Amino acid sequence: MINILEQASDVVTGPRQEAYGPPSSNFKRIAEMWSTYMDMTITPHDVAIMMILLKVARVQTTATEDTLVDICGYAALASELD
């Protein structure tokens, strides 16, 4: 279990942060775009939860360790976002 959590931490603070910027800024941009598209308020926290749901939908077809790592990462980010 610790291995997956460590991997999630490495992904969130490593390559993805380098590629997309700090998660709080990236999720804020996503929330703004989704809010405009849906014509309702979506928060960065909502983005993290919805990304978890996307990953859960994928697990129903193919469960990979990468998907489970991503779920852990999004859960950790959700706990830090408004």
mmCIF file of the N, C-alpha and C atoms, coordinates in Angstrom:
data_MODEL
# 
_entry.id   MODEL 
# 
loop_
_atom_site.group_PDB 
_atom_site.id 
_atom_site.type_symbol 
_atom_site.label_atom_id 
_atom_site.label_alt_id 
_atom_site.label_comp_id 
_atom_site.label_asym_id 
_atom_site.label_entity_id 
_atom_site.label_seq_id 
_atom_site.pdbx_PDB_ins_code 
_atom_site.Cartn_x 
_atom_site.Cartn_y 
_atom_site.Cartn_z 
_atom_site.occupancy 
_atom_site.B_iso_or_equiv 
_atom_site.pdbx_formal_charge 
_atom_site.auth_seq_id 
_atom_site.auth_comp_id 
_atom_site.auth_asym_id 
_atom_site.auth_atom_id 
_atom_site.pdbx_PDB_model_num 
ATOM 1   N N  . MET A 1 1  ? 0.827   -1.185 0.000   1.00 0.00 ? 1  MET A N  1 
ATOM 2   C CA . MET A 1 1  ? 0.000   0.000  0.000   1.00 0.00 ? 1  MET A CA 1 
ATOM 3   C C  . MET A 1 1  ? 0.873   1.251  0.000   1.00 0.00 ? 1  MET A C  1 
ATOM 4   N N  . ILE A 1 2  ? 1.906   1.274  0.783   1.00 0.00 ? 2  ILE A N  1 
ATOM 5   C CA . ILE A 1 2  ? 2.757   2.460  0.856   1.00 0.00 ? 2  ILE A CA 1 
ATOM 6   C C  . ILE A 1 2  ? 3.379   2.749  -0.498  1.00 0.00 ? 2  ILE A C  1 
ATOM 7   N N  . ASN A 1 3  ? 3.720   1.713  -1.240  1.00 0.00 ? 3  ASN A N  1 
ATOM 8   C CA . ASN A 1 3  ? 4.329   1.904  -2.541  1.00 0.00 ? 3  ASN A CA 1 
ATOM 9   C C  . ASN A 1 3  ? 3.418   2.730  -3.461  1.00 0.00 ? 3  ASN A C  1 
ATOM 10  N N  . ILE A 1 4  ? 2.132   2.412  -3.500  1.00 0.00 ? 4  ILE A N  1 
ATOM 11  C CA . ILE A 1 4  ? 1.202   3.160  -4.352  1.00 0.00 ? 4  ILE A CA 1 
ATOM 12  C C  . ILE A 1 4  ? 1.087   4.597  -3.868  1.00 0.00 ? 4  ILE A C  1 
ATOM 13  N N  . LEU A 1 5  ? 1.038   4.811  -2.568  1.00 0.00 ? 5  LEU A N  1 
ATOM 14  C CA . LEU A 1 5  ? 0.943   6.169  -2.041  1.00 0.00 ? 5  LEU A CA 1 
ATOM 15  C C  . LEU A 1 5  ? 2.215   6.965  -2.336  1.00 0.00 ? 5  LEU A C  1 
ATOM 16  N N  . GLU A 1 6  ? 3.355   6.319  -2.238  1.00 0.00 ? 6  GLU A N  1 
ATOM 17  C CA . GLU A 1 6  ? 4.614   6.994  -2.570  1.00 0.00 ? 6  GLU A CA 1 
ATOM 18  C C  . GLU A 1 6  ? 4.666   7.340  -4.054  1.00 0.00 ? 6  GLU A C  1 
ATOM 19  N N  . GLN A 1 7  ? 4.202   6.414  -4.892  1.00 0.00 ? 7  GLN A N  1 
ATOM 20  C CA . GLN A 1 7  ? 4.154   6.685  -6.327  1.00 0.00 ? 7  GLN A CA 1 
ATOM 21  C C  . GLN A 1 7  ? 3.242   7.866  -6.629  1.00 0.00 ? 7  GLN A C  1 
ATOM 22  N N  . ALA A 1 8  ? 2.090   7.908  -5.966  1.00 0.00 ? 8  ALA A N  1 
ATOM 23  C CA . ALA A 1 8  ? 1.147   9.008  -6.173  1.00 0.00 ? 8  ALA A CA 1 
ATOM 24  C C  . ALA A 1 8  ? 1.787   10.337 -5.783  1.00 0.00 ? 8  ALA A C  1 
ATOM 25  N N  . SER A 1 9  ? 2.477   10.354 -4.673  1.00 0.00 ? 9  SER A N  1 
ATOM 26  C CA . SER A 1 9  ? 3.162   11.569 -4.235  1.00 0.00 ? 9  SER A CA 1 
ATOM 27  C C  . SER A 1 9  ? 4.219   11.993 -5.241  1.00 0.00 ? 9  SER A C  1 
ATOM 28  N N  . ASP A 1 10 ? 4.976   11.029 -5.743  1.00 0.00 ? 10 ASP A N  1 
ATOM 29  C CA . ASP A 1 10 ? 6.007   11.336 -6.732  1.00 0.00 ? 10 ASP A CA 1 
ATOM 30  C C  . ASP A 1 10 ? 5.398   11.911 -8.007  1.00 0.00 ? 10 ASP A C  1 
ATOM 31  N N  . VAL A 1 11 ? 4.281   11.363 -8.442  1.00 0.00 ? 11 VAL A N  1 
ATOM 32  C CA . VAL A 1 11 ? 3.633   11.839 -9.669  1.00 0.00 ? 11 VAL A CA 1 
ATOM 33  C C  . VAL A 1 11 ? 3.095   13.248 -9.476  1.00 0.00 ? 11 VAL A C  1 
ATOM 34  N N  . VAL A 1 12 ? 2.417   13.481 -8.361  1.00 0.00 ? 12 VAL A N  1 
ATOM 35  C CA . VAL A 1 12 ? 1.797   14.788 -8.110  1.00 0.00 ? 12 VAL A CA 1 
ATOM 36  C C  . VAL A 1 12 ? 2.844   15.885 -7.962  1.00 0.00 ? 12 VAL A C  1 
ATOM 37  N N  . THR A 1 13 ? 3.948   15.574 -7.317  1.00 0.00 ? 13 THR A N  1 
ATOM 38  C CA . THR A 1 13 ? 4.955   16.605 -7.067  1.00 0.00 ? 13 THR A CA 1 
ATOM 39  C C  . THR A 1 13 ? 6.089   16.602 -8.085  1.00 0.00 ? 13 THR A C  1 
ATOM 40  N N  . GLY A 1 14 ? 6.084   15.633 -8.983  1.00 0.00 ? 14 GLY A N  1 
ATOM 41  C CA . GLY A 1 14 ? 7.180   15.495 -9.934  1.00 0.00 ? 14 GLY A CA 1 
ATOM 42  C C  . GLY A 1 14 ? 6.816   15.890 -11.349 1.00 0.00 ? 14 GLY A C  1 
ATOM 43  N N  . PRO A 1 15 ? 6.810   14.919 -12.256 1.00 0.00 ? 15 PRO A N  1 
ATOM 44  C CA . PRO A 1 15 ? 6.639   15.204 -13.677 1.00 0.00 ? 15 PRO A CA 1 
ATOM 45  C C  . PRO A 1 15 ? 5.354   15.947 -14.031 1.00 0.00 ? 15 PRO A C  1 
ATOM 46  N N  . ARG A 1 16 ? 4.260   15.583 -13.404 1.00 0.00 ? 16 ARG A N  1 
ATOM 47  C CA . ARG A 1 16 ? 3.002   16.250 -13.763 1.00 0.00 ? 16 ARG A CA 1 
ATOM 48  C C  . ARG A 1 16 ? 2.995   17.699 -13.310 1.00 0.00 ? 16 ARG A C  1 
ATOM 49  N N  . GLN A 1 17 ? 3.571   17.969 -12.148 1.00 0.00 ? 17 GLN A N  1 
ATOM 50  C CA . GLN A 1 17 ? 3.639   19.360 -11.701 1.00 0.00 ? 17 GLN A CA 1 
ATOM 51  C C  . GLN A 1 17 ? 4.556   20.156 -12.619 1.00 0.00 ? 17 GLN A C  1 
ATOM 52  N N  . GLU A 1 18 ? 5.642   19.534 -13.060 1.00 0.00 ? 18 GLU A N  1 
ATOM 53  C CA . GLU A 1 18 ? 6.548   20.212 -13.990 1.00 0.00 ? 18 GLU A CA 1 
ATOM 54  C C  . GLU A 1 18 ? 5.850   20.489 -15.320 1.00 0.00 ? 18 GLU A C  1 
ATOM 55  N N  . ALA A 1 19 ? 5.027   19.546 -15.781 1.00 0.00 ? 19 ALA A N  1 
ATOM 56  C CA . ALA A 1 19 ? 4.358   19.683 -17.072 1.00 0.00 ? 19 ALA A CA 1 
ATOM 57  C C  . ALA A 1 19 ? 3.171   20.636 -17.021 1.00 0.00 ? 19 ALA A C  1 
ATOM 58  N N  . TYR A 1 20 ? 2.384   20.585 -15.931 1.00 0.00 ? 20 TYR A N  1 
ATOM 59  C CA . TYR A 1 20 ? 1.118   21.318 -15.876 1.00 0.00 ? 20 TYR A CA 1 
ATOM 60  C C  . TYR A 1 20 ? 1.088   22.452 -14.867 1.00 0.00 ? 20 TYR A C  1 
ATOM 61  N N  . GLY A 1 21 ? 2.141   22.609 -14.094 1.00 0.00 ? 21 GLY A N  1 
ATOM 62  C CA . GLY A 1 21 ? 2.163   23.633 -13.063 1.00 0.00 ? 21 GLY A CA 1 
ATOM 63  C C  . GLY A 1 21 ? 1.597   23.099 -11.763 1.00 0.00 ? 21 GLY A C  1 
ATOM 64  N N  . PRO A 1 22 ? 1.544   23.953 -10.745 1.00 0.00 ? 22 PRO A N  1 
ATOM 65  C CA . PRO A 1 22 ? 1.016   23.515 -9.451  1.00 0.00 ? 22 PRO A CA 1 
ATOM 66  C C  . PRO A 1 22 ? -0.427  23.009 -9.589  1.00 0.00 ? 22 PRO A C  1 
ATOM 67  N N  . PRO A 1 23 ? -0.762  21.911 -8.925  1.00 0.00 ? 23 PRO A N  1 
ATOM 68  C CA . PRO A 1 23 ? -2.123  21.372 -9.038  1.00 0.00 ? 23 PRO A CA 1 
ATOM 69  C C  . PRO A 1 23 ? -3.209  22.398 -8.719  1.00 0.00 ? 23 PRO A C  1 
ATOM 70  N N  . SER A 1 24 ? -2.990  23.250 -7.728  1.00 0.00 ? 24 SER A N  1 
ATOM 71  C CA . SER A 1 24 ? -4.028  24.222 -7.378  1.00 0.00 ? 24 SER A CA 1 
ATOM 72  C C  . SER A 1 24 ? -4.321  25.160 -8.545  1.00 0.00 ? 24 SER A C  1 
ATOM 73  N N  . SER A 1 25 ? -3.295  25.600 -9.254  1.00 0.00 ? 25 SER A N  1 
ATOM 74  C CA . SER A 1 25 ? -3.496  26.479 -10.415 1.00 0.00 ? 25 SER A CA 1 
ATOM 75  C C  . SER A 1 25 ? -4.140  25.729 -11.574 1.00 0.00 ? 25 SER A C  1 
ATOM 76  N N  . ASN A 1 26 ? -3.658  24.529 -11.835 1.00 0.00 ? 26 ASN A N  1 
ATOM 77  C CA . ASN A 1 26 ? -4.200  23.730 -12.930 1.00 0.00 ? 26 ASN A CA 1 
ATOM 78  C C  . ASN A 1 26 ? -5.666  23.383 -12.687 1.00 0.00 ? 26 ASN A C  1 
ATOM 79  N N  . PHE A 1 27 ? -5.988  22.956 -11.473 1.00 0.00 ? 27 PHE A N  1 
ATOM 80  C CA . PHE A 1 27 ? -7.367  22.586 -11.165 1.00 0.00 ? 27 PHE A CA 1 
ATOM 81  C C  . PHE A 1 27 ? -8.273  23.807 -11.169 1.00 0.00 ? 27 PHE A C  1 
ATOM 82  N N  . LYS A 1 28 ? -7.748  24.969 -10.815 1.00 0.00 ? 28 LYS A N  1 
ATOM 83  C CA . LYS A 1 28 ? -8.536  26.201 -10.881 1.00 0.00 ? 28 LYS A CA 1 
ATOM 84  C C  . LYS A 1 28 ? -8.892  26.507 -12.338 1.00 0.00 ? 28 LYS A C  1 
ATOM 85  N N  . ARG A 1 29 ? -7.918  26.375 -13.243 1.00 0.00 ? 29 ARG A N  1 
ATOM 86  C CA . ARG A 1 29 ? -8.190  26.597 -14.674 1.00 0.00 ? 29 ARG A CA 1 
ATOM 87  C C  . ARG A 1 29 ? -9.228  25.612 -15.188 1.00 0.00 ? 29 ARG A C  1 
ATOM 88  N N  . ILE A 1 30 ? -9.071  24.350 -14.833 1.00 0.00 ? 30 ILE A N  1 
ATOM 89  C CA . ILE A 1 30 ? -10.030 23.328 -15.257 1.00 0.00 ? 30 ILE A CA 1 
ATOM 90  C C  . ILE A 1 30 ? -11.416 23.661 -14.718 1.00 0.00 ? 30 ILE A C  1 
ATOM 91  N N  . ALA A 1 31 ? -11.500 24.026 -13.435 1.00 0.00 ? 31 ALA A N  1 
ATOM 92  C CA . ALA A 1 31 ? -12.789 24.357 -12.816 1.00 0.00 ? 31 ALA A CA 1 
ATOM 93  C C  . ALA A 1 31 ? -13.455 25.527 -13.536 1.00 0.00 ? 31 ALA A C  1 
ATOM 94  N N  . GLU A 1 32 ? -12.681 26.539 -13.890 1.00 0.00 ? 32 GLU A N  1 
ATOM 95  C CA . GLU A 1 32 ? -13.244 27.687 -14.597 1.00 0.00 ? 32 GLU A CA 1 
ATOM 96  C C  . GLU A 1 32 ? -13.796 27.275 -15.960 1.00 0.00 ? 32 GLU A C  1 
ATOM 97  N N  . MET A 1 33 ? -13.050 26.444 -16.680 1.00 0.00 ? 33 MET A N  1 
ATOM 98  C CA . MET A 1 33 ? -13.511 25.997 -17.999 1.00 0.00 ? 33 MET A CA 1 
ATOM 99  C C  . MET A 1 33 ? -14.745 25.115 -17.896 1.00 0.00 ? 33 MET A C  1 
ATOM 100 N N  . TRP A 1 34 ? -14.723 24.175 -16.951 1.00 0.00 ? 34 TRP A N  1 
ATOM 101 C CA . TRP A 1 34 ? -15.879 23.301 -16.774 1.00 0.00 ? 34 TRP A CA 1 
ATOM 102 C C  . TRP A 1 34 ? -17.090 24.097 -16.306 1.00 0.00 ? 34 TRP A C  1 
ATOM 103 N N  . SER A 1 35 ? -16.872 25.093 -15.457 1.00 0.00 ? 35 SER A N  1 
ATOM 104 C CA . SER A 1 35 ? -17.981 25.934 -14.984 1.00 0.00 ? 35 SER A CA 1 
ATOM 105 C C  . SER A 1 35 ? -18.640 26.664 -16.153 1.00 0.00 ? 35 SER A C  1 
ATOM 106 N N  . THR A 1 36 ? -17.816 27.196 -17.030 1.00 0.00 ? 36 THR A N  1 
ATOM 107 C CA . THR A 1 36 ? -18.351 27.892 -18.202 1.00 0.00 ? 36 THR A CA 1 
ATOM 108 C C  . THR A 1 36 ? -19.120 26.918 -19.088 1.00 0.00 ? 36 THR A C  1 
ATOM 109 N N  . TYR A 1 37 ? -18.547 25.783 -19.344 1.00 0.00 ? 37 TYR A N  1 
ATOM 110 C CA . TYR A 1 37 ? -19.181 24.798 -20.209 1.00 0.00 ? 37 TYR A CA 1 
ATOM 111 C C  . TYR A 1 37 ? -20.492 24.287 -19.620 1.00 0.00 ? 37 TYR A C  1 
ATOM 112 N N  . MET A 1 38 ? -20.507 24.012 -18.328 1.00 0.00 ? 38 MET A N  1 
ATOM 113 C CA . MET A 1 38 ? -21.691 23.447 -17.671 1.00 0.00 ? 38 MET A CA 1 
ATOM 114 C C  . MET A 1 38 ? -22.677 24.504 -17.202 1.00 0.00 ? 38 MET A C  1 
ATOM 115 N N  . ASP A 1 39 ? -22.282 25.776 -17.252 1.00 0.00 ? 39 ASP A N  1 
ATOM 116 C CA . ASP A 1 39 ? -23.105 26.892 -16.780 1.00 0.00 ? 39 ASP A CA 1 
ATOM 117 C C  . ASP A 1 39 ? -23.506 26.686 -15.316 1.00 0.00 ? 39 ASP A C  1 
ATOM 118 N N  . MET A 1 40 ? -22.516 26.298 -14.520 1.00 0.00 ? 40 MET A N  1 
ATOM 119 C CA . MET A 1 40 ? -22.687 26.128 -13.080 1.00 0.00 ? 40 MET A CA 1 
ATOM 120 C C  . MET A 1 40 ? -21.313 26.225 -12.437 1.00 0.00 ? 40 MET A C  1 
ATOM 121 N N  . THR A 1 41 ? -21.281 26.457 -11.149 1.00 0.00 ? 41 THR A N  1 
ATOM 122 C CA . THR A 1 41 ? -19.996 26.603 -10.457 1.00 0.00 ? 41 THR A CA 1 
ATOM 123 C C  . THR A 1 41 ? -19.403 25.241 -10.140 1.00 0.00 ? 41 THR A C  1 
ATOM 124 N N  . ILE A 1 42 ? -18.184 25.051 -10.602 1.00 0.00 ? 42 ILE A N  1 
ATOM 125 C CA . ILE A 1 42 ? -17.408 23.852 -10.293 1.00 0.00 ? 42 ILE A CA 1 
ATOM 126 C C  . ILE A 1 42 ? -16.121 24.328 -9.639  1.00 0.00 ? 42 ILE A C  1 
ATOM 127 N N  . THR A 1 43 ? -15.773 23.737 -8.520  1.00 0.00 ? 43 THR A N  1 
ATOM 128 C CA . THR A 1 43 ? -14.593 24.148 -7.761  1.00 0.00 ? 43 THR A CA 1 
ATOM 129 C C  . THR A 1 43 ? -13.397 23.252 -8.101  1.00 0.00 ? 43 THR A C  1 
ATOM 130 N N  . PRO A 1 44 ? -12.201 23.704 -7.766  1.00 0.00 ? 44 PRO A N  1 
ATOM 131 C CA . PRO A 1 44 ? -11.044 22.820 -7.940  1.00 0.00 ? 44 PRO A CA 1 
ATOM 132 C C  . PRO A 1 44 ? -11.209 21.482 -7.197  1.00 0.00 ? 44 PRO A C  1 
ATOM 133 N N  . HIS A 1 45 ? -11.842 21.520 -6.026  1.00 0.00 ? 45 HIS A N  1 
ATOM 134 C CA . HIS A 1 45 ? -12.114 20.283 -5.284  1.00 0.00 ? 45 HIS A CA 1 
ATOM 135 C C  . HIS A 1 45 ? -13.028 19.369 -6.102  1.00 0.00 ? 45 HIS A C  1 
ATOM 136 N N  . ASP A 1 46 ? -14.061 19.943 -6.715  1.00 0.00 ? 46 ASP A N  1 
ATOM 137 C CA . ASP A 1 46 ? -14.951 19.158 -7.575  1.00 0.00 ? 46 ASP A CA 1 
ATOM 138 C C  . ASP A 1 46 ? -14.164 18.498 -8.708  1.00 0.00 ? 46 ASP A C  1 
ATOM 139 N N  . VAL A 1 47 ? -13.221 19.228 -9.286  1.00 0.00 ? 47 VAL A N  1 
ATOM 140 C CA . VAL A 1 47 ? -12.395 18.690 -10.377 1.00 0.00 ? 47 VAL A CA 1 
ATOM 141 C C  . VAL A 1 47 ? -11.666 17.436 -9.895  1.00 0.00 ? 47 VAL A C  1 
ATOM 142 N N  . ALA A 1 48 ? -11.053 17.513 -8.729  1.00 0.00 ? 48 ALA A N  1 
ATOM 143 C CA . ALA A 1 48 ? -10.322 16.355 -8.201  1.00 0.00 ? 48 ALA A CA 1 
ATOM 144 C C  . ALA A 1 48 ? -11.253 15.162 -8.010  1.00 0.00 ? 48 ALA A C  1 
ATOM 145 N N  . ILE A 1 49 ? -12.437 15.401 -7.459  1.00 0.00 ? 49 ILE A N  1 
ATOM 146 C CA . ILE A 1 49 ? -13.393 14.313 -7.229  1.00 0.00 ? 49 ILE A CA 1 
ATOM 147 C C  . ILE A 1 49 ? -13.865 13.727 -8.560  1.00 0.00 ? 49 ILE A C  1 
ATOM 148 N N  . MET A 1 50 ? -14.144 14.590 -9.534  1.00 0.00 ? 50 MET A N  1 
ATOM 149 C CA . MET A 1 50 ? -14.606 14.090 -10.827 1.00 0.00 ? 50 MET A CA 1 
ATOM 150 C C  . MET A 1 50 ? -13.511 13.324 -11.571 1.00 0.00 ? 50 MET A C  1 
ATOM 151 N N  . MET A 1 51 ? -12.262 13.715 -11.358 1.00 0.00 ? 51 MET A N  1 
ATOM 152 C CA . MET A 1 51 ? -11.161 12.958 -11.959 1.00 0.00 ? 51 MET A CA 1 
ATOM 153 C C  . MET A 1 51 ? -11.042 11.575 -11.312 1.00 0.00 ? 51 MET A C  1 
ATOM 154 N N  . ILE A 1 52 ? -11.314 11.500 -10.008 1.00 0.00 ? 52 ILE A N  1 
ATOM 155 C CA . ILE A 1 52 ? -11.351 10.189 -9.349  1.00 0.00 ? 52 ILE A CA 1 
ATOM 156 C C  . ILE A 1 52 ? -12.440 9.333  -9.987  1.00 0.00 ? 52 ILE A C  1 
ATOM 157 N N  . LEU A 1 53 ? -13.619 9.928  -10.217 1.00 0.00 ? 53 LEU A N  1 
ATOM 158 C CA . LEU A 1 53 ? -14.720 9.176  -10.824 1.00 0.00 ? 53 LEU A CA 1 
ATOM 159 C C  . LEU A 1 53 ? -14.366 8.700  -12.234 1.00 0.00 ? 53 LEU A C  1 
ATOM 160 N N  . LEU A 1 54 ? -13.663 9.538  -12.991 1.00 0.00 ? 54 LEU A N  1 
ATOM 161 C CA . LEU A 1 54 ? -13.201 9.133  -14.320 1.00 0.00 ? 54 LEU A CA 1 
ATOM 162 C C  . LEU A 1 54 ? -12.306 7.900  -14.204 1.00 0.00 ? 54 LEU A C  1 
ATOM 163 N N  . LYS A 1 55 ? -11.392 7.930  -13.249 1.00 0.00 ? 55 LYS A N  1 
ATOM 164 C CA . LYS A 1 55 ? -10.477 6.807  -13.055 1.00 0.00 ? 55 LYS A CA 1 
ATOM 165 C C  . LYS A 1 55 ? -11.227 5.556  -12.589 1.00 0.00 ? 55 LYS A C  1 
ATOM 166 N N  . VAL A 1 56 ? -12.241 5.725  -11.739 1.00 0.00 ? 56 VAL A N  1 
ATOM 167 C CA . VAL A 1 56 ? -13.047 4.587  -11.284 1.00 0.00 ? 56 VAL A CA 1 
ATOM 168 C C  . VAL A 1 56 ? -13.769 3.968  -12.480 1.00 0.00 ? 56 VAL A C  1 
ATOM 169 N N  . ALA A 1 57 ? -14.273 4.796  -13.396 1.00 0.00 ? 57 ALA A N  1 
ATOM 170 C CA . ALA A 1 57 ? -14.923 4.266  -14.593 1.00 0.00 ? 57 ALA A CA 1 
ATOM 171 C C  . ALA A 1 57 ? -13.940 3.433  -15.413 1.00 0.00 ? 57 ALA A C  1 
ATOM 172 N N  . ARG A 1 58 ? -12.698 3.873  -15.492 1.00 0.00 ? 58 ARG A N  1 
ATOM 173 C CA . ARG A 1 58 ? -11.684 3.111  -16.230 1.00 0.00 ? 58 ARG A CA 1 
ATOM 174 C C  . ARG A 1 58 ? -11.370 1.787  -15.541 1.00 0.00 ? 58 ARG A C  1 
ATOM 175 N N  . VAL A 1 59 ? -11.355 1.798  -14.212 1.00 0.00 ? 59 VAL A N  1 
ATOM 176 C CA . VAL A 1 59 ? -11.058 0.579  -13.460 1.00 0.00 ? 59 VAL A CA 1 
ATOM 177 C C  . VAL A 1 59 ? -12.109 -0.491 -13.736 1.00 0.00 ? 59 VAL A C  1 
ATOM 178 N N  . GLN A 1 60 ? -13.323 -0.074 -14.034 1.00 0.00 ? 60 GLN A N  1 
ATOM 179 C CA . GLN A 1 60 ? -14.371 -1.056 -14.315 1.00 0.00 ? 60 GLN A CA 1 
ATOM 180 C C  . GLN A 1 60 ? -14.057 -1.865 -15.571 1.00 0.00 ? 60 GLN A C  1 
ATOM 181 N N  . THR A 1 61 ? -13.256 -1.299 -16.464 1.00 0.00 ? 61 THR A N  1 
ATOM 182 C CA . THR A 1 61 ? -12.863 -2.015 -17.676 1.00 0.00 ? 61 THR A CA 1 
ATOM 183 C C  . THR A 1 61 ? -11.506 -2.683 -17.499 1.00 0.00 ? 61 THR A C  1 
ATOM 184 N N  . THR A 1 62 ? -10.535 -1.891 -17.052 1.00 0.00 ? 62 THR A N  1 
ATOM 185 C CA . THR A 1 62 ? -9.178  -2.396 -16.889 1.00 0.00 ? 62 THR A CA 1 
ATOM 186 C C  . THR A 1 62 ? -8.564  -1.776 -15.639 1.00 0.00 ? 62 THR A C  1 
ATOM 187 N N  . ALA A 1 63 ? -8.267  -2.610 -14.674 1.00 0.00 ? 63 ALA A N  1 
ATOM 188 C CA . ALA A 1 63 ? -7.638  -2.133 -13.443 1.00 0.00 ? 63 ALA A CA 1 
ATOM 189 C C  . ALA A 1 63 ? -6.130  -2.198 -13.610 1.00 0.00 ? 63 ALA A C  1 
ATOM 190 N N  . THR A 1 64 ? -5.501  -1.035 -13.637 1.00 0.00 ? 64 THR A N  1 
ATOM 191 C CA . THR A 1 64 ? -4.040  -0.999 -13.710 1.00 0.00 ? 64 THR A CA 1 
ATOM 192 C C  . THR A 1 64 ? -3.504  -0.299 -12.478 1.00 0.00 ? 64 THR A C  1 
ATOM 193 N N  . GLU A 1 65 ? -2.270  -0.578 -12.161 1.00 0.00 ? 65 GLU A N  1 
ATOM 194 C CA . GLU A 1 65 ? -1.659  0.084  -11.014 1.00 0.00 ? 65 GLU A CA 1 
ATOM 195 C C  . GLU A 1 65 ? -1.578  1.582  -11.242 1.00 0.00 ? 65 GLU A C  1 
ATOM 196 N N  . ASP A 1 66 ? -1.319  1.991  -12.477 1.00 0.00 ? 66 ASP A N  1 
ATOM 197 C CA . ASP A 1 66 ? -1.237  3.410  -12.810 1.00 0.00 ? 66 ASP A CA 1 
ATOM 198 C C  . ASP A 1 66 ? -2.542  4.133  -12.479 1.00 0.00 ? 66 ASP A C  1 
ATOM 199 N N  . THR A 1 67 ? -3.664  3.508  -12.808 1.00 0.00 ? 67 THR A N  1 
ATOM 200 C CA . THR A 1 67 ? -4.964  4.112  -12.511 1.00 0.00 ? 67 THR A CA 1 
ATOM 201 C C  . THR A 1 67 ? -5.166  4.235  -11.007 1.00 0.00 ? 67 THR A C  1 
ATOM 202 N N  . LEU A 1 68 ? -4.782  3.222  -10.266 1.00 0.00 ? 68 LEU A N  1 
ATOM 203 C CA . LEU A 1 68 ? -4.921  3.274  -8.807  1.00 0.00 ? 68 LEU A CA 1 
ATOM 204 C C  . LEU A 1 68 ? -4.004  4.331  -8.205  1.00 0.00 ? 68 LEU A C  1 
ATOM 205 N N  . VAL A 1 69 ? -2.819  4.484  -8.757  1.00 0.00 ? 69 VAL A N  1 
ATOM 206 C CA . VAL A 1 69 ? -1.907  5.545  -8.311  1.00 0.00 ? 69 VAL A CA 1 
ATOM 207 C C  . VAL A 1 69 ? -2.545  6.905  -8.552  1.00 0.00 ? 69 VAL A C  1 
ATOM 208 N N  . ASP A 1 70 ? -3.142  7.082  -9.739  1.00 0.00 ? 70 ASP A N  1 
ATOM 209 C CA . ASP A 1 70 ? -3.803  8.350  -10.055 1.00 0.00 ? 70 ASP A CA 1 
ATOM 210 C C  . ASP A 1 70 ? -4.955  8.642  -9.094  1.00 0.00 ? 70 ASP A C  1 
ATOM 211 N N  . ILE A 1 71 ? -5.736  7.624  -8.755  1.00 0.00 ? 71 ILE A N  1 
ATOM 212 C CA . ILE A 1 71 ? -6.850  7.817  -7.809  1.00 0.00 ? 71 ILE A CA 1 
ATOM 213 C C  . ILE A 1 71 ? -6.306  8.316  -6.466  1.00 0.00 ? 71 ILE A C  1 
ATOM 214 N N  . CYS A 1 72 ? -5.228  7.711  -5.999  1.00 0.00 ? 72 CYS A N  1 
ATOM 215 C CA . CYS A 1 72 ? -4.615  8.151  -4.735  1.00 0.00 ? 72 CYS A CA 1 
ATOM 216 C C  . CYS A 1 72 ? -4.135  9.595  -4.848  1.00 0.00 ? 72 CYS A C  1 
ATOM 217 N N  . GLY A 1 73 ? -3.523  9.923  -5.964  1.00 0.00 ? 73 GLY A N  1 
ATOM 218 C CA . GLY A 1 73 ? -3.033  11.292 -6.161  1.00 0.00 ? 73 GLY A CA 1 
ATOM 219 C C  . GLY A 1 73 ? -4.167  12.305 -6.170  1.00 0.00 ? 73 GLY A C  1 
ATOM 220 N N  . TYR A 1 74 ? -5.238  11.995 -6.897  1.00 0.00 ? 74 TYR A N  1 
ATOM 221 C CA . TYR A 1 74 ? -6.383  12.918 -6.928  1.00 0.00 ? 74 TYR A CA 1 
ATOM 222 C C  . TYR A 1 74 ? -7.033  13.046 -5.549  1.00 0.00 ? 74 TYR A C  1 
ATOM 223 N N  . ALA A 1 75 ? -7.083  11.952 -4.795  1.00 0.00 ? 75 ALA A N  1 
ATOM 224 C CA . ALA A 1 75 ? -7.654  12.012 -3.437  1.00 0.00 ? 75 ALA A CA 1 
ATOM 225 C C  . ALA A 1 75 ? -6.799  12.920 -2.546  1.00 0.00 ? 75 ALA A C  1 
ATOM 226 N N  . ALA A 1 76 ? -5.481  12.790 -2.662  1.00 0.00 ? 76 ALA A N  1 
ATOM 227 C CA . ALA A 1 76 ? -4.603  13.646 -1.872  1.00 0.00 ? 76 ALA A CA 1 
ATOM 228 C C  . ALA A 1 76 ? -4.788  15.116 -2.251  1.00 0.00 ? 76 ALA A C  1 
ATOM 229 N N  . LEU A 1 77 ? -4.901  15.382 -3.553  1.00 0.00 ? 77 LEU A N  1 
ATOM 230 C CA . LEU A 1 77 ? -5.120  16.762 -3.994  1.00 0.00 ? 77 LEU A CA 1 
ATOM 231 C C  . LEU A 1 77 ? -6.476  17.286 -3.516  1.00 0.00 ? 77 LEU A C  1 
ATOM 232 N N  . ALA A 1 78 ? -7.498  16.444 -3.573  1.00 0.00 ? 78 ALA A N  1 
ATOM 233 C CA . ALA A 1 78 ? -8.836  16.862 -3.113  1.00 0.00 ? 78 ALA A CA 1 
ATOM 234 C C  . ALA A 1 78 ? -8.798  17.322 -1.668  1.00 0.00 ? 78 ALA A C  1 
ATOM 235 N N  . SER A 1 79 ? -7.972  16.660 -0.870  1.00 0.00 ? 79 SER A N  1 
ATOM 236 C CA . SER A 1 79 ? -7.912  17.016 0.550   1.00 0.00 ? 79 SER A CA 1 
ATOM 237 C C  . SER A 1 79 ? -7.266  18.390 0.772   1.00 0.00 ? 79 SER A C  1 
ATOM 238 N N  . GLU A 1 80 ? -6.528  18.878 -0.240  1.00 0.00 ? 80 GLU A N  1 
ATOM 239 C CA . GLU A 1 80 ? -5.840  20.164 -0.114  1.00 0.00 ? 80 GLU A CA 1 
ATOM 240 C C  . GLU A 1 80 ? -6.545  21.304 -0.832  1.00 0.00 ? 80 GLU A C  1 
ATOM 241 N N  . LEU A 1 81 ? -7.514  20.992 -1.680  1.00 0.00 ? 81 LEU A N  1 
ATOM 242 C CA . LEU A 1 81 ? -8.185  22.019 -2.479  1.00 0.00 ? 81 LEU A CA 1 
ATOM 243 C C  . LEU A 1 81 ? -9.478  22.471 -1.823  1.00 0.00 ? 81 LEU A C  1 
ATOM 244 N N  . ASP A 1 82 ? -9.833  23.721 -2.059  1.00 0.00 ? 82 ASP A N  1 
ATOM 245 C CA . ASP A 1 82 ? -11.115 24.258 -1.528  1.00 0.00 ? 82 ASP A CA 1 
ATOM 246 C C  . ASP A 1 82 ? -12.278 23.607 -2.224  1.00 0.00 ? 82 ASP A C  1 
# 
